[in-house]
């Protein structure tokens, strides 16, 4: 039967492994978005119009986000899009205001859509560096988890030699 100390070690090790997995998932998410952003650069464009635009999220500077809805048609089928870009991630007030000013309601816009799946569309196809913070977060999370695993391993070895 495991002792209380062994149970605590198992919980700590599991917690560290969960942090490691979270870091890997964040990195995969960022990589997938960069890939989709790259692919979207070759998508055809059609005319669209901004139908809704609002700010939501925290009332603090960090956490405000701009939400857009735009309507566009492909082969006489009408679609509603919400994604600005795969790589332009905006989580601060100033970025949200920038989006609101760039895309007011009723503005005509070019919408880039996936020709194989026209309900997937973006307004911007650039590969923005604004997604870089996800890679930084992923790397830091993975490094912290690996350091935690190393520390746990060293602590276990020290305990065994006593």
C-alpha positions, 0 to 999 in steps of 0.5 A: 500500500502506497504511503502518504509521501508516495501519493504526494510524489505521484500527484506532483509528478502527474501535475508536472506531466499535465503542465508538459502536455498543456505546453505541447498542446499550446505549441501544436495549436500555434503550429496549426494556426501558422500552417492554416495562415500559410495555406490561406494565402493561396485562397481565392477572394470574394466581396463581403460586408461587415454585418456585426462588430463589438468588443467583449471580454474583460473590462481591463486592458488585457482581455478585450477582444474584437468580434466581427461577423461578415457576410459573403457569397460563394457560388450563390451560397451565402456564408457568415464568417467570424475569423479575422486571421489564423495568425493575427491573435488579438487579446489586448484593448489596443489591438481590439480597437485597431480591428474595430476601426479597420472593420466598421459595420457595413464596410465592404471587405475582401473575404478569402475563403477555402475553395474546398470548404467555403464556410472557412474564411478569413479577412487577413491572410498574412502570417502575423508575428502576433501569434508568436506569444503562443510559441513563447508560452508553449516553450516556457510551459514545456521548459518549466515542466521539464525542469519540474520533472528533473527536480522531482527526479533529483529529489527522489534520488536524494531521498533514496541515498539518505 
